[in-house]
Amino acid sequence: MKWLHNILEVFREELHNSIFDEGVIVFFFVVPLLYPLLYAYLYGHETVREVPTVVVDLANSTTSREFLRKVDATADVEIVGHCADMQEAKDLIHRRKAHCLIYIPVEFDYALMEGRQAVVELYSDMGSMLYYKAVLASCTEVSLAMNQDIKTQRLVGATEKQASTFAYPIKYEYVPMFNTQSGFATFLIPAVLVMVIQQTMVLGIGMMAGEETEKKRRGILEPHVIGKKPIEMLFGKSAAYLAIYAVISAYVFCLVPRWFHLAQIGHWTDLVAFLFPYLLACLFFSMTLSGIAHNREVFIIIFVFVSVPLLFISGISWPTCSVPEFWKVVSWLFPSTFGINGYVKINSMGAVLRDVKPELIGLWIQTIVYGITAWLLYYRSYGKHLKDIIEVAEERLQARWADYL
């Protein structure tokens, strides 16, 4: 059972190095612990409320004032000023006193009295899409409700049932599925949680690999590496990282959503069965990428800036059908693409394993492929050149001993 002893020795040393390396601690522990809390706290209110809005009401009629009063009564809009003309309203928006503008033209009431369609114009500074969405939704709801009242009032001599049928020819009810508040946190945070696991694992493992590369260039070899086969090194290191991220994942995927009241409707067994191959895929993906780590800092420079593009091409923040085929294929190289989509389906939409079969298959394929490439990398690093590294270390040791004597 020498191979098991070797794996356990590598596991113990790699776990020790991960815990006592200050740079690795930041990526393995500090960032996964604090980053989800920061995002969840910032977006904890889910939606934007009471968006400051100014009004230019040139009609100044009973109907226009009723429309504005009902819009102001909604939870998403707060009318902070009435302006005499568009220029005054624009000045307030430029000075950030308001974010949106509701413009009611002078012919508003004339159009209603003549049986024509009246127009209400809405403008937004587009500093945030959430401002535009909140005011547009409020104005739309109020206009639909007033449309029904106007149609009913003009139906002379009709019974109450006839008036109700005329106002609502087809009854509808709007129920947003899986995100009842249409909130930003419920939409974004699950994807961020999955991305945090991949990014921190890549950065932490890359930093440790860069440290080893720097030591090799100086002829320094870690004691636990000597006499170990590449496959033993691979299993020992991966077991250490997996043990760390098993605890981190329990915190990220279970505690953080519970603390911030995010959707959690998937069964825990399905979630565990899906996250296990995701962790393995991220693990071997990180170990494969670590082959380009020539120093400790290279991964921070290269990989920390790709989080947002990976989030876009995953299909969660931008529809997959609108992603060009080239970038869609590129996204399949990253575990986060399958991980984000599968986790959202299970955790936020109540899917079971058979519903995420494509994502699950993709993660297992990545686990196998990246596991093989990681082994090949370790074979090149610890197998092929191990003898040369040992010879260099022995020569330097002999030189130092000769100087001492």
C-alpha positions in Angstrom: 0.0 0.0 0.0 2.9 2.3 -0.6 1.0 4.2 -3.3 -1.7 5.0 -0.7 0.9 6.2 1.7 2.4 8.4 -1.0 -1.0 9.9 -1.9 -1.7 10.6 1.8 1.7 12.3 2.2 1.1 14.5 -0.8 -2.4 15.3 0.5 -1.1 16.3 4.0 1.7 18.5 2.6 -0.5 20.2 0.0 -3.2 20.9 2.6 -0.5 22.3 4.9 0.8 24.5 2.1 -2.7 25.7 1.2 -3.5 26.7 4.8 -0.2 28.5 5.6 0.4 30.3 2.3 -0.9 33.9 2.8 -1.7 34.4 -0.9 -3.5 31.1 -1.3 -5.5 31.8 1.9 -6.9 34.9 0.2 -8.2 33.0 -2.8 -9.2 29.7 -1.1 -10.8 31.2 2.0 -11.2 34.9 2.2 -12.6 35.6 -1.3 -15.1 32.7 -1.2 -16.2 33.6 2.3 -16.6 37.4 1.7 -17.3 37.9 -2.0 -20.7 36.1 -2.0 -21.7 38.1 1.1 -20.8 41.4 -0.6 -22.8 40.6 -3.8 -25.8 39.3 -1.9 -25.8 42.4 0.4 -25.5 44.9 -2.4 -28.4 43.3 -4.4 -30.3 42.3 -1.3 -33.2 44.6 -2.0 -33.9 42.7 -5.3 -35.5 45.6 -7.2 -35.2 49.4 -7.4 -37.9 51.3 -5.5 -39.0 54.9 -5.5 -37.1 56.0 -8.6 -36.9 59.8 -8.6 -39.0 61.0 -11.5 -40.0 64.5 -12.8 -43.1 65.3 -14.8 -44.0 67.7 -17.6 -47.8 67.8 -17.7 -48.8 70.1 -20.5 -52.4 68.7 -20.6 -52.9 69.7 -16.9 -56.3 67.9 -16.9 -58.2 65.8 -14.4 -57.3 62.6 -16.4 -53.6 63.5 -16.7 -53.4 64.4 -13.0 -55.1 61.1 -12.1 -52.6 59.2 -14.2 -49.7 60.8 -12.5 -51.2 60.3 -9.0 -51.6 56.6 -9.7 -48.1 56.3 -11.0 -46.7 58.1 -8.0 -48.6 55.7 -5.7 -46.8 52.7 -7.1 -43.9 51.3 -5.2 -41.3 51.9 -8.0 -41.8 55.6 -8.8 -41.6 58.8 -6.7 -42.5 62.0 -8.5 -40.1 64.6 -7.1 -41.0 67.6 -9.3 -43.4 69.1 -11.8 -41.6 71.1 -14.6 -43.0 73.8 -16.9 -41.1 72.5 -20.0 -38.7 69.8 -21.2 -35.6 71.9 -20.7 -36.3 72.4 -17.0 -36.8 68.6 -16.7 -33.6 67.8 -18.6 -31.7 70.1 -16.3 -32.9 68.2 -13.2 -31.9 64.9 -14.8 -28.5 66.3 -15.7 -28.0 67.4 -12.1 -29.0 63.9 -11.0 -32.0 65.2 -9.1 -34.1 62.7 -11.1 -33.5 59.7 -13.3 -36.7 59.6 -15.4 -39.1 62.0 -17.1 -42.8 61.5 -17.8 -44.1 63.8 -20.5 -47.8 64.3 -21.2 -48.5 66.3 -24.3 -51.2 69.1 -24.5 -53.4 67.0 -26.8 -53.7 64.2 -24.2 -57.4 64.9 -23.3 -58.4 65.9 -26.8 -57.3 62.5 -28.1 -59.4 60.7 -25.4 -62.5 62.8 -26.0 -62.2 62.2 -29.8 -61.8 58.5 -29.3 -58.2 58.5 -30.5 -55.3 56.9 -28.8 -53.6 59.2 -26.3 -49.8 59.2 -25.9 -47.7 59.4 -22.7 -43.9 59.7 -23.3 -41.3 58.3 -21.0 -37.6 59.2 -20.9 -34.8 57.8 -18.8 -31.1 58.8 -18.4 -30.2 55.0 -18.8 -27.6 55.3 -16.1 -29.1 52.0 -15.1 -31.5 49.7 -16.9 -33.3 49.2 -13.6 -34.5 52.8 -13.5 -36.0 52.5 -17.0 -37.6 49.1 -16.2 -39.2 50.3 -12.9 -40.8 53.4 -14.4 -41.9 51.7 -17.6 -43.5 48.9 -15.7 -45.4 51.3 -13.4 -46.6 53.5 -16.3 -47.7 50.5 -18.2 -49.7 49.0 -15.3 -51.5 52.3 -14.6 -52.3 52.9 -18.3 -53.8 49.4 -18.6 -55.9 49.9 -15.6 -57.2 53.4 -16.8 -57.8 51.9 -20.2 -60.2 49.4 -18.7 -62.0 52.1 -16.8 -62.4 54.4 -19.8 -63.8 51.6 -22.0 -66.3 50.7 -19.3 -67.5 54.3 -18.9 -68.1 54.6 -22.6 -70.3 51.4 -22.7 -73.6 53.1 -22.2 -76.6 51.0 -21.0 -74.6 47.8 -20.4 -75.1 45.6 -17.4 -72.3 45.1 -14.9 -71.5 41.7 -16.3 -71.4 43.1 -19.8 -69.1 45.9 -18.7 -66.8 43.5 -17.0 -66.6 41.3 -20.0 -66.0 44.2 -22.3 -63.2 45.5 -20.0 -61.6 42.1 -19.7 -62.4 40.1 -22.9 -59.5 37.7 -22.1 -58.7 37.6 -18.4 -55.0 37.2 -17.7 -52.8 37.0 -14.6 -49.1 37.8 -14.6 -47.1 35.4 -12.4 -43.3 35.5 -12.8 -42.0 32.0 -12.4 -39.0 31.1 -10.2 -38.4 34.9 -9.5 -41.6 36.2 -8.1 -40.2 39.7 -7.3 -38.4 39.9 -10.7 -35.5 40.7 -8.5 -31.9 41.2 -9.5 -30.4 39.2 -6.6 -32.5 36.1 -7.4 -31.4 36.3 -11.0 -27.7 37.2 -10.6 -26.4 35.8 -7.3 -26.7 32.0 -8.1 -24.5 32.5 -11.2 -22.0 34.6 -9.2 -21.8 31.8 -6.5 -20.9 29.2 -9.2 -18.4 31.6 -10.8 -16.7 32.3 -7.5 -15.8 28.6 -7.0 -14.2 28.3 -10.4 -12.3 31.6 -10.3 -10.9 31.2 -6.8 -9.8 27.7 -7.4 -8.0 28.6 -10.6 -6.2 31.5 -8.9 -5.3 29.6 -5.8 -4.0 26.5 -7.6 -2.2 28.7 -10.2 -0.5 30.6 -7.4 0.7 27.4 -5.8 1.9 26.0 -9.1 3.7 29.3 -9.8 5.5 29.0 -6.4 6.6 25.4 -7.3 7.9 26.6 -10.7 9.9 29.4 -9.1 11.5 26.9 -6.7 12.3 24.4 -9.5 14.2 27.2 -11.4 16.3 27.7 -8.2 16.9 23.9 -8.0 14.7 23.6 -4.9 12.5 20.5 -4.7 9.7 20.0 -2.1 10.5 16.9 0.1 7.1 15.3 -0.4 7.6 15.3 -4.2 10.7 13.1 -4.2 9.9 9.5 -5.0 6.3 10.1 -6.0 4.7 9.1 -9.2 2.8 11.7 -11.3 -0.5 9.9 -10.7 0.1 9.9 -6.9 0.9 13.6 -7.1 -2.3 14.2 -9.0 -4.5 12.3 -6.6 -2.9 13.7 -3.5 -3.1 17.3 -4.6 -6.6 17.0 -6.0 -7.8 15.3 -2.8 -6.4 18.3 -0.7 -8.1 20.9 -2.9 -11.4 18.9 -3.0 -11.4 18.7 0.8 -11.1 22.4 1.1 -13.7 23.2 -1.5 -16.2 20.7 -0.1 -16.4 22.9 3.0 -16.3 26.1 1.0 -19.1 24.9 -1.4 -21.3 24.0 1.6 -21.0 27.5 2.8 -21.4 29.2 -0.6 -24.3 27.1 -2.0 -26.2 26.4 1.2 -25.7 29.1 3.8 -25.4 32.2 1.7 -28.7 31.7 -0.2 -30.4 30.9 3.1 -29.1 34.0 4.9 -30.3 36.3 2.1 -33.6 34.5 1.4 -32.7 33.5 -2.2 -34.7 30.8 -3.9 -33.8 27.2 -2.8 -36.4 24.8 -4.2 -34.1 22.0 -5.4 -33.6 18.8 -3.5 -30.2 18.6 -1.7 -29.4 15.2 -3.1 -29.7 16.5 -6.7 -27.6 19.5 -5.8 -24.8 17.4 -4.3 -24.9 15.0 -7.2 -24.5 17.9 -9.6 -21.9 20.0 -7.7 -19.6 17.0 -7.2 -18.6 16.7 -10.9 -18.6 20.5 -11.1 -15.9 20.7 -8.3 -14.0 17.9 -10.0 -14.1 19.7 -13.4 -13.0 23.0 -11.9 -10.3 21.2 -10.0 -8.7 19.4 -13.0 -9.3 22.5 -15.2 -7.3 24.6 -12.7 -4.6 22.0 -12.4 -4.3 21.9 -16.2 -4.1 25.7 -16.5 -1.5 25.8 -13.8 1.0 24.5 -16.4 1.4 28.1 -17.7 2.0 29.5 -14.2 5.7 30.6 -14.4 5.3 32.7 -11.3 2.8 33.3 -8.5 1.3 36.4 -10.0 0.6 35.3 -13.6 -2.9 34.0 -13.0 -4.0 37.1 -11.2 -3.1 39.1 -14.3 -4.5 36.7 -16.9 -7.6 35.1 -15.3 -9.1 37.6 -12.9 -10.5 39.8 -15.8 -12.4 37.1 -17.6 -15.1 36.6 -15.0 -17.6 39.0 -16.7 -17.1 37.6 -20.2 -17.6 34.1 -18.8 -20.8 35.2 -17.2 -22.1 36.6 -20.4 -21.2 33.6 -22.6 -22.6 31.2 -20.1 -26.1 32.2 -21.3 -27.4 33.4 -17.9 -27.1 37.2 -18.4 -27.5 37.1 -22.2 -29.6 34.6 -24.1 -27.7 31.6 -25.4 -29.5 31.8 -28.7 -28.0 35.3 -29.2 -24.4 34.2 -28.5 -22.4 33.7 -31.7 -21.5 30.1 -32.4 -17.8 30.6 -31.9 -18.2 32.0 -28.4 -20.8 29.3 -27.6 -18.2 26.7 -28.4 -15.5 28.6 -26.4 -17.9 28.6 -23.4 -18.0 24.8 -23.4 -14.3 24.8 -22.4 -15.1 26.3 -19.0 -16.8 24.3 -16.2 -18.7 27.5 -15.2 -20.9 27.4 -18.3 -22.4 24.0 -17.4 -22.2 24.7 -13.7 -24.1 28.0 -13.8 -26.9 26.6 -16.0 -27.3 23.4 -14.0 -27.2 25.0 -10.6 -29.8 27.6 -11.5 -32.1 24.9 -12.9 -31.8 22.8 -9.8 -31.6 25.4 -7.0 -33.9 28.1 -8.4 -36.2 26.2 -10.7 -36.6 22.9 -8.9 -35.1 20.7 -11.6 -34.0 17.1 -11.0 -30.9 15.4 -12.3 -32.6 14.1 -15.5 -33.6 17.8 -16.3 -29.9 18.8 -16.3 -28.6 15.8 -18.1 -26.7 17.9 -20.8 -25.0 20.0 -18.2 -24.1 16.9 -16.1 -22.7 15.1 -19.1 -20.7 18.1 -20.1 -19.2 18.3 -16.6 -18.2 14.7 -16.5 -16.6 15.0 -20.0 -14.6 18.0 -18.7 -13.6 16.0 -15.6 -12.2 13.2 -17.7 -10.5 15.4 -20.3 -9.0 17.8 -17.9 -8.1 15.0 -15.5 -6.0 13.4 -18.4 -4.4 16.7 -19.3 -3.6 17.4 -15.7 -1.9 14.0 -15.4 0.1 14.6 -18.6 1.2 18.0 -17.2 2.3 16.3 -13.9 4.1 13.6 -15.8 6.0 16.2 -17.7 6.8 18.2 -14.6 7.4 15.5 -12.0 8.2 12.4 -14.1 10.3 13.4 -17.0 12.3 16.2 -15.4 12.3 14.9 -11.9 15.8 13.3 -12.3 17.2 16.5 -13.7 15.8 18.6 -10.8 17.2 16.2 -8.2 20.7 16.3 -9.9 20.6 20.1 -9.8 19.6 20.1 -6.2 22.4 17.6 -5.3 25.0 19.6 -7.1 24.0 22.8 -5.3 24.0 21.0 -2.0 27.4 19.6 -2.6 28.7 23.1 -3.6 27.3 24.6 -0.4 28.9 21.8 1.7 32.2 22.4 0.0 32.0 26.1 0.8 31.2 25.3 4.4 34.2 23.1 4.7 
